[in-house]
């Protein structure tokens, strides 16, 4: 069995120290302390929750909740009857939201935005050759923002590895 796919190596997740490679990735900002904390939680409950084929890629602290991203099956990290997500919330002291992030960037953006009225996502080709995802959101009193606009842009960018710009349209 391969074990749960984590942002740090299996040994570090199990033993509680960081190897040279993982320390370097922490210093470079490729992984965060939160990623390490959550990796260790997953590692400690791998057998209990059958996580051999689960994947955890990145976590973001949104102050009022934590986003946990997976490029695998969301259901595995939620657990039967939501038991694992509940356990994570208790351990981390915050609500946890599991989000699937794969090649389908639009789907990931929609998932991450939550209950706001997204009217379009445009791929914008910038002069410098990089791509920016412009997310169009209709101003709507029923929009339920999970976090302020700038914080959402930053979180989505970190999780998807893409540039994100959220634009509010209409009055
Ligand atoms: Zn390591």
Backbone and ligand atoms as CSV (ligand in chain L), in Angstrom:
chain,resi,resn,atom,element,x,y,z
A,1,UNK,N,N,0.829,-1.215,0.000
A,1,UNK,CA,C,0.000,0.000,0.000
A,1,UNK,C,C,0.860,1.261,0.000
A,2,UNK,N,N,0.432,2.232,-0.719
A,2,UNK,CA,C,1.208,3.463,-0.849
A,2,UNK,C,C,1.027,4.403,0.337
A,3,UNK,N,N,-0.110,4.331,0.955
A,3,UNK,CA,C,-0.386,5.261,2.055
A,3,UNK,C,C,-1.009,6.531,1.520
A,4,UNK,N,N,-1.506,7.353,2.434
A,4,UNK,CA,C,-2.138,8.615,2.056
A,4,UNK,C,C,-1.134,9.504,1.347
A,5,UNK,N,N,-1.555,10.126,0.262
A,5,UNK,CA,C,-0.685,11.088,-0.431
A,5,UNK,C,C,-0.715,12.409,0.342
A,6,UNK,N,N,0.454,12.854,0.787
A,6,UNK,CA,C,0.551,14.046,1.640
A,6,UNK,C,C,1.578,15.029,1.075
A,7,UNK,N,N,1.513,16.303,1.516
A,7,UNK,CA,C,2.516,17.276,1.044
A,7,UNK,C,C,3.901,17.081,1.676
A,8,UNK,N,N,3.998,16.283,2.752
A,8,UNK,CA,C,5.324,15.943,3.280
A,8,UNK,C,C,5.511,14.437,3.143
A,9,UNK,N,N,6.734,13.965,3.292
A,9,UNK,CA,C,6.959,12.532,3.105
A,9,UNK,C,C,6.338,11.742,4.265
A,10,UNK,N,N,6.090,10.475,3.995
A,10,UNK,CA,C,5.383,9.614,4.932
A,10,UNK,C,C,6.112,9.529,6.272
A,11,UNK,N,N,7.429,9.411,6.193
A,11,UNK,CA,C,8.226,9.273,7.395
A,11,UNK,C,C,8.065,10.500,8.307
A,12,UNK,N,N,8.124,11.688,7.729
A,12,UNK,CA,C,7.986,12.920,8.529
A,12,UNK,C,C,6.602,12.992,9.165
A,13,UNK,N,N,5.596,12.575,8.406
A,13,UNK,CA,C,4.224,12.622,8.918
A,13,UNK,C,C,4.078,11.676,10.105
A,14,UNK,N,N,4.789,10.557,10.051
A,14,UNK,CA,C,4.675,9.553,11.118
A,14,UNK,C,C,5.538,9.892,12.321
A,15,UNK,N,N,6.759,10.370,12.068
A,15,UNK,CA,C,7.735,10.501,13.152
A,15,UNK,C,C,7.770,11.872,13.813
A,16,UNK,N,N,7.218,12.876,13.160
A,16,UNK,CA,C,7.154,14.179,13.812
A,16,UNK,C,C,8.382,15.049,13.664
A,17,UNK,N,N,9.355,14.654,12.848
A,17,UNK,CA,C,10.488,15.538,12.540
A,17,UNK,C,C,10.469,15.783,11.037
A,18,UNK,N,N,11.196,16.789,10.569
A,18,UNK,CA,C,11.228,17.045,9.132
A,18,UNK,C,C,12.589,16.669,8.555
A,19,UNK,N,N,12.566,15.958,7.443
A,19,UNK,CA,C,13.812,15.603,6.757
A,19,UNK,C,C,14.328,16.855,6.024
A,20,UNK,N,N,15.516,16.754,5.467
A,20,UNK,CA,C,16.145,17.881,4.786
A,20,UNK,C,C,15.255,18.422,3.650
A,21,UNK,N,N,14.742,17.510,2.841
A,21,UNK,CA,C,13.899,17.901,1.694
A,21,UNK,C,C,12.663,18.667,2.142
A,22,UNK,N,N,11.953,18.117,3.117
A,22,UNK,CA,C,10.711,18.741,3.565
A,22,UNK,C,C,10.999,20.065,4.284
A,23,UNK,N,N,12.094,20.131,5.056
A,23,UNK,CA,C,12.465,21.401,5.716
A,23,UNK,C,C,12.693,22.488,4.683
A,24,UNK,N,N,13.369,22.096,3.615
A,24,UNK,CA,C,13.670,23.057,2.555
A,24,UNK,C,C,12.379,23.559,1.910
A,25,UNK,N,N,11.438,22.647,1.713
A,25,UNK,CA,C,10.163,23.034,1.092
A,25,UNK,C,C,9.351,23.932,2.025
A,26,UNK,N,N,9.517,23.737,3.334
A,26,UNK,CA,C,8.860,24.616,4.309
A,26,UNK,C,C,9.494,26.011,4.251
A,27,UNK,N,N,10.817,26.040,4.201
A,27,UNK,CA,C,11.532,27.326,4.110
A,27,UNK,C,C,11.172,28.088,2.838
A,28,UNK,N,N,11.024,27.353,1.743
A,28,UNK,CA,C,10.698,27.981,0.452
A,28,UNK,C,C,9.240,28.391,0.337
A,29,UNK,N,N,8.442,28.017,1.329
A,29,UNK,CA,C,7.025,28.359,1.299
A,29,UNK,C,C,6.192,27.442,0.413
A,30,UNK,N,N,6.780,26.327,-0.025
A,30,UNK,CA,C,5.994,25.392,-0.846
A,30,UNK,C,C,4.987,24.647,0.023
A,31,UNK,N,N,5.352,24.463,1.288
A,31,UNK,CA,C,4.408,23.878,2.241
A,31,UNK,C,C,4.376,24.785,3.478
A,32,UNK,N,N,3.313,24.648,4.272
A,32,UNK,CA,C,3.169,25.507,5.455
A,32,UNK,C,C,3.125,24.646,6.715
A,33,UNK,N,N,3.207,25.313,7.869
A,33,UNK,CA,C,3.072,24.591,9.135
A,33,UNK,C,C,1.716,23.895,9.220
A,34,UNK,N,N,0.702,24.560,8.673
A,34,UNK,CA,C,-0.634,23.960,8.699
A,34,UNK,C,C,-0.670,22.671,7.858
A,35,UNK,N,N,0.012,22.696,6.698
A,35,UNK,CA,C,0.093,21.482,5.868
A,35,UNK,C,C,0.713,20.332,6.661
A,36,UNK,N,N,1.726,20.679,7.454
A,36,UNK,CA,C,2.428,19.650,8.234
A,36,UNK,C,C,1.528,19.118,9.346
A,37,UNK,N,N,0.887,20.052,10.062
A,37,UNK,CA,C,-0.028,19.644,11.136
A,37,UNK,C,C,-1.100,18.697,10.607
A,38,UNK,N,N,-1.694,19.067,9.472
A,38,UNK,CA,C,-2.787,18.255,8.924
A,38,UNK,C,C,-2.257,16.922,8.380
A,39,UNK,N,N,-1.081,16.940,7.791
A,39,UNK,CA,C,-0.472,15.681,7.316
A,39,UNK,C,C,-0.324,14.705,8.474
A,40,UNK,N,N,0.101,15.238,9.631
A,40,UNK,CA,C,0.307,14.368,10.801
A,40,UNK,C,C,-1.012,13.831,11.327
A,41,UNK,N,N,-2.050,14.649,11.263
A,41,UNK,CA,C,-3.367,14.154,11.694
A,41,UNK,C,C,-3.815,13.021,10.768
A,42,UNK,N,N,-3.697,13.250,9.454
A,42,UNK,CA,C,-4.112,12.205,8.501
A,42,UNK,C,C,-3.301,10.929,8.723
A,43,UNK,N,N,-2.011,11.092,8.923
A,43,UNK,CA,C,-1.155,9.937,9.114
A,43,UNK,C,C,-1.561,9.142,10.357
A,44,UNK,N,N,-1.941,9.859,11.408
A,44,UNK,CA,C,-2.290,9.180,12.660
A,44,UNK,C,C,-3.614,8.422,12.576
A,45,UNK,N,N,-4.459,8.799,11.625
A,45,UNK,CA,C,-5.758,8.113,11.516
A,45,UNK,C,C,-5.906,7.356,10.196
A,46,UNK,N,N,-4.770,7.149,9.533
A,46,UNK,CA,C,-4.784,6.499,8.215
A,46,UNK,C,C,-5.509,5.147,8.232
A,47,UNK,N,N,-5.202,4.324,9.233
A,47,UNK,CA,C,-5.818,2.991,9.305
A,47,UNK,C,C,-7.277,3.083,9.735
A,48,UNK,N,N,-7.511,3.902,10.732
A,48,UNK,CA,C,-8.852,4.035,11.276
A,48,UNK,C,C,-9.849,4.486,10.204
A,49,UNK,N,N,-9.429,5.419,9.345
A,49,UNK,CA,C,-10.355,5.962,8.345
A,49,UNK,C,C,-10.089,5.448,6.933
A,50,UNK,N,N,-9.253,4.407,6.825
A,50,UNK,CA,C,-9.002,3.818,5.502
A,50,UNK,C,C,-8.502,4.833,4.483
A,51,UNK,N,N,-7.406,5.479,4.780
A,51,UNK,CA,C,-6.938,6.570,3.921
A,51,UNK,C,C,-5.827,6.167,2.962
A,52,UNK,N,N,-5.647,4.867,2.775
A,52,UNK,CA,C,-4.527,4.400,1.936
A,52,UNK,C,C,-4.532,5.013,0.548
A,53,UNK,N,N,-5.712,5.287,0.029
A,53,UNK,CA,C,-5.755,5.839,-1.331
A,53,UNK,C,C,-6.208,7.296,-1.365
A,54,UNK,N,N,-6.248,7.914,-0.190
A,54,UNK,CA,C,-6.683,9.306,-0.128
A,54,UNK,C,C,-5.526,10.236,-0.444
A,55,UNK,N,N,-5.864,11.468,-0.759
A,55,UNK,CA,C,-4.835,12.439,-1.109
A,55,UNK,C,C,-5.144,13.789,-0.472
A,56,UNK,N,N,-4.132,14.390,0.133
A,56,UNK,CA,C,-4.258,15.732,0.709
A,56,UNK,C,C,-3.147,16.559,0.080
A,57,UNK,N,N,-3.515,17.656,-0.578
A,57,UNK,CA,C,-2.492,18.430,-1.284
A,57,UNK,C,C,-2.081,19.714,-0.565
A,58,UNK,N,N,-3.061,20.454,-0.011
A,58,UNK,CA,C,-2.727,21.748,0.567
A,58,UNK,C,C,-3.854,22.233,1.472
A,59,UNK,N,N,-3.476,22.980,2.500
A,59,UNK,CA,C,-4.493,23.555,3.381
A,59,UNK,C,C,-4.294,25.058,3.462
A,60,UNK,N,N,-5.397,25.774,3.601
A,60,UNK,CA,C,-5.328,27.225,3.762
A,60,UNK,C,C,-6.170,27.616,4.967
A,61,UNK,N,N,-5.571,28.428,5.844
A,61,UNK,CA,C,-6.312,28.930,6.994
A,61,UNK,C,C,-7.049,30.202,6.588
A,62,UNK,N,N,-8.372,30.136,6.615
A,62,UNK,CA,C,-9.196,31.280,6.212
A,62,UNK,C,C,-9.691,32.068,7.421
A,63,UNK,N,N,-9.047,31.900,8.561
A,63,UNK,CA,C,-9.424,32.527,9.846
A,63,UNK,C,C,-10.641,31.870,10.469
A,64,UNK,N,N,-11.776,31.949,9.768
A,64,UNK,CA,C,-12.990,31.377,10.362
A,64,UNK,C,C,-13.154,29.892,10.027
A,65,UNK,N,N,-12.402,29.424,9.035
A,65,UNK,CA,C,-12.452,27.993,8.690
A,65,UNK,C,C,-11.158,27.616,7.967
A,66,UNK,N,N,-11.019,26.329,7.700
A,66,UNK,CA,C,-9.814,25.859,7.007
A,66,UNK,C,C,-10.220,25.118,5.744
A,67,UNK,N,N,-9.547,25.457,4.645
A,67,UNK,CA,C,-9.786,24.734,3.399
A,67,UNK,C,C,-8.747,23.619,3.299
A,68,UNK,N,N,-9.222,22.425,3.059
A,68,UNK,CA,C,-8.312,21.303,2.820
A,68,UNK,C,C,-8.549,20.837,1.390
A,69,UNK,N,N,-7.501,20.920,0.568
A,69,UNK,CA,C,-7.640,20.569,-0.834
A,69,UNK,C,C,-7.131,19.152,-1.089
A,70,UNK,N,N,-7.828,18.472,-1.992
A,70,UNK,CA,C,-7.417,17.135,-2.405
A,70,UNK,C,C,-7.442,17.066,-3.919
A,71,UNK,N,N,-6.538,16.297,-4.520
A,71,UNK,CA,C,-6.655,16.056,-5.954
A,71,UNK,C,C,-7.226,14.652,-6.169
A,72,UNK,N,N,-7.746,14.102,-5.084
A,72,UNK,CA,C,-8.376,12.778,-5.164
A,72,UNK,C,C,-9.850,12.873,-4.830
A,73,UNK,N,N,-10.313,11.870,-4.120
A,73,UNK,CA,C,-11.726,11.766,-3.805
A,73,UNK,C,C,-12.086,12.563,-2.538
A,74,UNK,N,N,-13.011,13.519,-2.692
A,74,UNK,CA,C,-13.438,14.348,-1.557
A,74,UNK,C,C,-14.049,13.478,-0.455
A,75,UNK,N,N,-14.851,12.503,-0.891
A,75,UNK,CA,C,-15.572,11.635,0.048
A,75,UNK,C,C,-14.640,10.955,1.040
A,76,UNK,N,N,-13.454,10.577,0.579
A,76,UNK,CA,C,-12.518,9.898,1.468
A,76,UNK,C,C,-12.066,10.782,2.614
A,77,UNK,N,N,-11.894,12.085,2.321
A,77,UNK,CA,C,-11.443,12.993,3.379
A,77,UNK,C,C,-12.597,13.477,4.252
A,78,UNK,N,N,-13.805,13.338,3.741
A,78,UNK,CA,C,-14.972,13.701,4.548
A,78,UNK,C,C,-15.273,12.552,5.523
A,79,UNK,N,N,-15.094,11.341,5.018
A,79,UNK,CA,C,-15.325,10.161,5.843
A,79,UNK,C,C,-16.781,9.759,5.894
A,80,UNK,N,N,-17.000,8.528,6.313
A,80,UNK,CA,C,-18.367,8.021,6.433
A,80,UNK,C,C,-19.159,8.897,7.396
A,81,UNK,N,N,-20.314,9.335,6.947
A,81,UNK,CA,C,-21.183,10.220,7.743
A,81,UNK,C,C,-20.437,11.466,8.236
A,82,UNK,N,N,-19.425,11.887,7.492
A,82,UNK,CA,C,-18.698,13.101,7.849
A,82,UNK,C,C,-17.807,12.967,9.075
A,83,UNK,N,N,-17.510,11.716,9.464
A,83,UNK,CA,C,-16.764,11.510,10.705
A,83,UNK,C,C,-15.359,12.086,10.665
A,84,UNK,N,N,-14.692,11.939,9.515
A,84,UNK,CA,C,-13.306,12.419,9.447
A,84,UNK,C,C,-13.250,13.946,9.444
A,85,UNK,N,N,-14.148,14.573,8.691
A,85,UNK,CA,C,-14.141,16.032,8.640
A,85,UNK,C,C,-14.468,16.599,10.032
A,86,UNK,N,N,-15.322,15.908,10.758
A,86,UNK,CA,C,-15.673,16.321,12.114
A,86,UNK,C,C,-14.459,16.179,13.035
A,87,UNK,N,N,-13.761,15.070,12.888
A,87,UNK,CA,C,-12.554,14.832,13.680
A,87,UNK,C,C,-11.504,15.905,13.394
A,88,UNK,N,N,-11.322,16.241,12.126
A,88,UNK,CA,C,-10.354,17.275,11.748
A,88,UNK,C,C,-10.723,18.616,12.371
A,89,UNK,N,N,-12.007,18.957,12.310
A,89,UNK,CA,C,-12.478,20.214,12.893
A,89,UNK,C,C,-12.168,20.277,14.383
A,90,UNK,N,N,-12.400,19.159,15.071
A,90,UNK,CA,C,-12.128,19.128,16.515
A,90,UNK,C,C,-10.645,19.316,16.787
A,91,UNK,N,N,-9.824,18.614,16.026
A,91,UNK,CA,C,-8.368,18.688,16.221
A,91,UNK,C,C,-7.832,20.089,15.910
A,92,UNK,N,N,-8.393,20.720,14.876
A,92,UNK,CA,C,-7.862,22.002,14.416
A,92,UNK,C,C,-8.572,23.188,15.070
A,93,UNK,N,N,-9.687,22.924,15.712
A,93,UNK,CA,C,-10.431,23.975,16.393
A,93,UNK,C,C,-11.143,24.931,15.457
A,94,UNK,N,N,-11.348,24.500,14.227
A,94,UNK,CA,C,-12.060,25.338,13.249
A,94,UNK,C,C,-12.870,24.446,12.316
A,95,UNK,N,N,-13.870,25.035,11.704
A,95,UNK,CA,C,-14.608,24.295,10.690
A,95,UNK,C,C,-13.669,23.969,9.536
A,96,UNK,N,N,-13.915,22.852,8.885
A,96,UNK,CA,C,-13.069,22.412,7.781
A,96,UNK,C,C,-13.927,22.219,6.543
A,97,UNK,N,N,-13.400,22.673,5.421
A,97,UNK,CA,C,-14.093,22.520,4.153
A,97,UNK,C,C,-13.164,21.767,3.205
A,98,UNK,N,N,-13.606,20.603,2.734
A,98,UNK,CA,C,-12.779,19.794,1.827
A,98,UNK,C,C,-13.139,20.154,0.392
A,99,UNK,N,N,-12.133,20.450,-0.423
A,99,UNK,CA,C,-12.389,20.852,-1.799
A,99,UNK,C,C,-11.521,20.050,-2.753
A,100,UNK,N,N,-12.140,19.596,-3.835
A,100,UNK,CA,C,-11.393,18.844,-4.842
A,100,UNK,C,C,-10.776,19.805,-5.853
A,101,UNK,N,N,-9.483,19.673,-6.069
A,101,UNK,CA,C,-8.800,20.524,-7.042
A,101,UNK,C,C,-8.029,19.633,-8.008
A,102,UNK,N,N,-8.449,19.656,-9.262
A,102,UNK,CA,C,-7.723,18.885,-10.276
A,102,UNK,C,C,-7.530,19.750,-11.506
A,103,UNK,N,N,-7.407,19.156,-12.674
A,103,UNK,CA,C,-7.140,19.933,-13.892
A,103,UNK,C,C,-8.303,20.867,-14.238
A,104,UNK,N,N,-9.485,20.531,-13.750
A,104,UNK,CA,C,-10.660,21.347,-14.049
A,104,UNK,C,C,-10.677,22.568,-13.121
A,105,UNK,N,N,-9.938,23.595,-13.529
A,105,UNK,CA,C,-9.775,24.780,-12.684
A,105,UNK,C,C,-11.116,25.461,-12.417
A,106,UNK,N,N,-11.971,25.525,-13.441
A,106,UNK,CA,C,-13.273,26.183,-13.261
A,106,UNK,C,C,-14.097,25.533,-12.152
A,107,UNK,N,N,-14.080,24.218,-12.133
A,107,UNK,CA,C,-14.851,23.496,-11.116
A,107,UNK,C,C,-14.286,23.784,-9.726
A,108,UNK,N,N,-12.960,23.808,-9.639
A,108,UNK,CA,C,-12.314,24.097,-8.361
A,108,UNK,C,C,-12.689,25.503,-7.884
A,109,UNK,N,N,-12.681,26.463,-8.818
A,109,UNK,CA,C,-13.035,27.846,-8.453
A,109,UNK,C,C,-14.472,27.902,-7.940
A,110,UNK,N,N,-15.371,27.256,-8.670
A,110,UNK,CA,C,-16.785,27.258,-8.263
A,110,UNK,C,C,-16.956,26.634,-6.879
A,111,UNK,N,N,-16.277,25.525,-6.666
A,111,UNK,CA,C,-16.326,24.839,-5.371
A,111,UNK,C,C,-15.845,25.747,-4.256
A,112,UNK,N,N,-14.729,26.423,-4.519
A,112,UNK,CA,C,-14.109,27.253,-3.493
A,112,UNK,C,C,-14.919,28.515,-3.204
A,113,UNK,N,N,-15.591,29.039,-4.223
A,113,UNK,CA,C,-16.348,30.280,-4.032
A,113,UNK,C,C,-17.551,30.091,-3.125
A,114,UNK,N,N,-18.086,28.888,-3.092
A,114,UNK,CA,C,-19.255,28.649,-2.250
A,114,UNK,C,C,-20.499,29.252,-2.856
A,115,UNK,N,N,-21.331,29.842,-2.004
A,115,UNK,CA,C,-22.637,30.277,-2.487
A,115,UNK,C,C,-22.672,31.738,-2.905
A,116,UNK,N,N,-21.911,32.038,-3.939
A,116,UNK,CA,C,-22.033,33.358,-4.555
A,116,UNK,C,C,-22.408,33.142,-6.010
A,117,UNK,N,N,-23.001,34.171,-6.592
A,117,UNK,CA,C,-23.518,34.044,-7.943
A,117,UNK,C,C,-22.410,34.253,-8.990
A,118,UNK,N,N,-21.753,33.161,-9.369
A,118,UNK,CA,C,-20.697,33.241,-10.384
A,118,UNK,C,C,-21.352,33.229,-11.759
A,119,UNK,N,N,-21.157,34.314,-12.530
A,119,UNK,CA,C,-21.788,34.363,-13.854
A,119,UNK,C,C,-20.825,33.958,-14.956
A,120,UNK,N,N,-19.568,33.876,-14.658
A,120,UNK,CA,C,-18.634,33.432,-15.684
A,120,UNK,C,C,-17.211,33.367,-15.160
A,121,UNK,N,N,-16.423,32.503,-15.792
A,121,UNK,CA,C,-14.992,32.442,-15.483
A,121,UNK,C,C,-14.264,32.542,-16.818
A,122,UNK,N,N,-13.514,33.605,-16.998
A,122,UNK,CA,C,-12.801,33.785,-18.268
A,122,UNK,C,C,-11.308,33.584,-18.082
A,123,UNK,N,N,-10.757,32.879,-19.061
A,123,UNK,CA,C,-9.316,32.673,-19.063
A,123,UNK,C,C,-8.715,33.856,-19.823
A,124,UNK,N,N,-7.919,34.654,-19.150
A,124,UNK,CA,C,-7.353,35.846,-19.783
A,124,UNK,C,C,-5.873,35.618,-20.035
A,125,UNK,N,N,-5.458,35.806,-21.289
A,125,UNK,CA,C,-4.046,35.630,-21.626
A,125,UNK,C,C,-3.339,36.962,-21.480
A,126,UNK,N,N,-2.485,37.071,-20.483
A,126,UNK,CA,C,-1.794,38.323,-20.217
A,126,UNK,C,C,-0.604,38.482,-21.158
A,127,UNK,N,N,-0.204,39.750,-21.303
A,127,UNK,CA,C,0.925,40.068,-22.193
A,127,UNK,C,C,2.174,39.233,-21.883
A,128,UNK,N,N,2.458,39.110,-20.609
A,128,UNK,CA,C,3.709,38.438,-20.218
A,128,UNK,C,C,3.657,36.942,-20.501
A,129,UNK,N,N,2.513,36.479,-20.995
A,129,UNK,CA,C,2.411,35.072,-21.361
A,129,UNK,C,C,1.751,34.209,-20.308
A,130,UNK,N,N,1.468,34.796,-19.138
A,130,UNK,CA,C,0.796,33.950,-18.142
A,130,UNK,C,C,-0.721,34.093,-18.242
A,131,UNK,N,N,-1.401,33.143,-17.649
A,131,UNK,CA,C,-2.862,33.097,-17.725
A,131,UNK,C,C,-3.465,33.548,-16.407
A,132,UNK,N,N,-4.522,34.356,-16.517
A,132,UNK,CA,C,-5.242,34.759,-15.318
A,132,UNK,C,C,-6.697,34.321,-15.460
A,133,UNK,N,N,-7.243,33.780,-14.378
A,133,UNK,CA,C,-8.656,33.410,-14.388
A,133,UNK,C,C,-9.455,34.573,-13.806
A,134,UNK,N,N,-10.309,35.153,-14.639
A,134,UNK,CA,C,-11.151,36.255,-14.192
A,134,UNK,C,C,-12.514,35.683,-13.820
A,135,UNK,N,N,-12.850,35.808,-12.552
A,135,UNK,CA,C,-14.110,35.248,-12.058
A,135,UNK,C,C,-15.121,36.379,-11.946
A,136,UNK,N,N,-16.203,36.289,-12.711
A,136,UNK,CA,C,-17.235,37.339,-12.713
A,136,UNK,C,C,-18.329,36.967,-11.713
A,137,UNK,N,N,-18.560,37.870,-10.788
A,137,UNK,CA,C,-19.579,37.614,-9.775
A,137,UNK,C,C,-20.620,38.713,-9.811
A,138,UNK,N,N,-21.883,38.310,-9.916
A,138,UNK,CA,C,-22.956,39.299,-9.925
A,138,UNK,C,C,-23.164,39.802,-8.510
A,139,UNK,N,N,-23.233,41.123,-8.379
A,139,UNK,CA,C,-23.550,41.693,-7.066
A,139,UNK,C,C,-24.954,41.235,-6.715
A,140,UNK,N,N,-25.082,40.567,-5.604
A,140,UNK,CA,C,-26.375,39.983,-5.247
A,140,UNK,C,C,-26.443,39.922,-3.726
A,141,UNK,N,N,-27.538,40.398,-3.181
A,141,UNK,CA,C,-27.624,40.413,-1.719
A,141,UNK,C,C,-27.677,38.995,-1.137
A,142,UNK,N,N,-27.992,38.014,-1.998
A,142,UNK,CA,C,-28.036,36.637,-1.520
A,142,UNK,C,C,-26.672,35.937,-1.554
A,143,UNK,N,N,-25.662,36.642,-2.094
A,143,UNK,CA,C,-24.326,36.045,-2.117
A,143,UNK,C,C,-23.853,35.755,-0.705
A,144,UNK,N,N,-23.380,34.539,-0.508
A,144,UNK,CA,C,-22.814,34.192,0.801
A,144,UNK,C,C,-21.314,33.986,0.636
A,145,UNK,N,N,-20.580,35.064,0.881
A,145,UNK,CA,C,-19.118,34.987,0.768
A,145,UNK,C,C,-18.547,34.197,1.936
A,146,UNK,N,N,-17.630,33.296,1.624
A,146,UNK,CA,C,-16.979,32.520,2.681
A,146,UNK,C,C,-15.902,33.353,3.369
A,147,UNK,N,N,-15.374,34.326,2.622
A,147,UNK,CA,C,-14.330,35.218,3.137
A,147,UNK,C,C,-14.317,36.442,2.234
A,148,UNK,N,N,-13.684,37.544,2.670
A,148,UNK,CA,C,-13.618,38.732,1.803
A,148,UNK,C,C,-12.956,38.414,0.455
A,149,UNK,N,N,-13.298,39.223,-0.551
A,149,UNK,CA,C,-12.856,39.023,-1.933
A,149,UNK,C,C,-11.336,38.772,-2.065
A,150,UNK,N,N,-10.539,39.653,-1.455
A,150,UNK,CA,C,-9.078,39.536,-1.597
A,150,UNK,C,C,-8.572,38.227,-0.998
A,151,UNK,N,N,-9.178,37.858,0.113
A,151,UNK,CA,C,-8.766,36.625,0.780
A,151,UNK,C,C,-9.140,35.413,-0.073
A,152,UNK,N,N,-10.307,35.498,-0.726
A,152,UNK,CA,C,-10.717,34.407,-1.609
A,152,UNK,C,C,-9.777,34.300,-2.798
A,153,UNK,N,N,-9.412,35.449,-3.382
A,153,UNK,CA,C,-8.487,35.435,-4.528
A,153,UNK,C,C,-7.178,34.763,-4.138
A,154,UNK,N,N,-6.677,35.167,-2.989
A,154,UNK,CA,C,-5.401,34.639,-2.525
A,154,UNK,C,C,-5.478,33.132,-2.262
A,155,UNK,N,N,-6.559,32.714,-1.605
A,155,UNK,CA,C,-6.710,31.292,-1.273
A,155,UNK,C,C,-6.848,30.447,-2.537
A,156,UNK,N,N,-7.672,30.912,-3.479
A,156,UNK,CA,C,-7.885,30.140,-4.706
A,156,UNK,C,C,-6.582,30.068,-5.502
A,157,UNK,N,N,-5.847,31.182,-5.525
A,157,UNK,CA,C,-4.573,31.192,-6.249
A,157,UNK,C,C,-3.594,30.194,-5.632
A,158,UNK,N,N,-3.532,30.195,-4.317
A,158,UNK,CA,C,-2.603,29.274,-3.650
A,158,UNK,C,C,-2.969,27.821,-3.890
A,159,UNK,N,N,-4.275,27.547,-3.856
A,159,UNK,CA,C,-4.716,26.158,-3.979
A,159,UNK,C,C,-4.626,25.649,-5.415
A,160,UNK,N,N,-4.970,26.499,-6.374
A,160,UNK,CA,C,-4.965,26.031,-7.771
A,160,UNK,C,C,-3.621,26.297,-8.457
A,161,UNK,N,N,-2.810,27.168,-7.871
A,161,UNK,CA,C,-1.542,27.530,-8.504
A,161,UNK,C,C,-1.739,28.451,-9.705
A,162,UNK,N,N,-2.921,29.082,-9.815
A,162,UNK,CA,C,-3.229,29.975,-10.941
A,162,UNK,C,C,-3.446,31.398,-10.429
A,163,UNK,N,N,-3.284,32.376,-11.328
A,163,UNK,CA,C,-3.633,33.752,-10.958
A,163,UNK,C,C,-5.142,33.912,-11.042
A,164,UNK,N,N,-5.691,34.540,-10.018
A,164,UNK,CA,C,-7.156,34.683,-9.943
A,164,UNK,C,C,-7.513,36.140,-9.700
A,165,UNK,N,N,-8.490,36.633,-10.446
A,165,UNK,CA,C,-8.988,37.979,-10.205
A,165,UNK,C,C,-10.508,37.872,-10.101
A,166,UNK,N,N,-11.049,38.347,-8.989
A,166,UNK,CA,C,-12.505,38.313,-8.832
A,166,UNK,C,C,-13.071,39.689,-9.189
A,167,UNK,N,N,-14.019,39.723,-10.111
A,167,UNK,CA,C,-14.631,40.984,-10.529
A,167,UNK,C,C,-16.107,40.987,-10.163
A,168,UNK,N,N,-16.514,42.039,-9.488
A,168,UNK,CA,C,-17.937,42.179,-9.163
A,168,UNK,C,C,-18.616,42.970,-10.257
A,169,UNK,N,N,-19.704,42.472,-10.781
A,169,UNK,CA,C,-20.401,43.178,-11.837
A,169,UNK,C,C,-21.856,43.462,-11.488
A,170,UNK,N,N,-22.395,44.511,-12.101
A,170,UNK,CA,C,-23.796,44.892,-11.876
A,170,UNK,C,C,-23.971,45.653,-10.592
A,171,UNK,N,N,-25.211,46.162,-10.396
A,171,UNK,CA,C,-25.465,46.918,-9.164
A,171,UNK,C,C,-26.610,46.330,-8.395
L,1,ZN,ZN,ZN,10.384,14.600,4.458
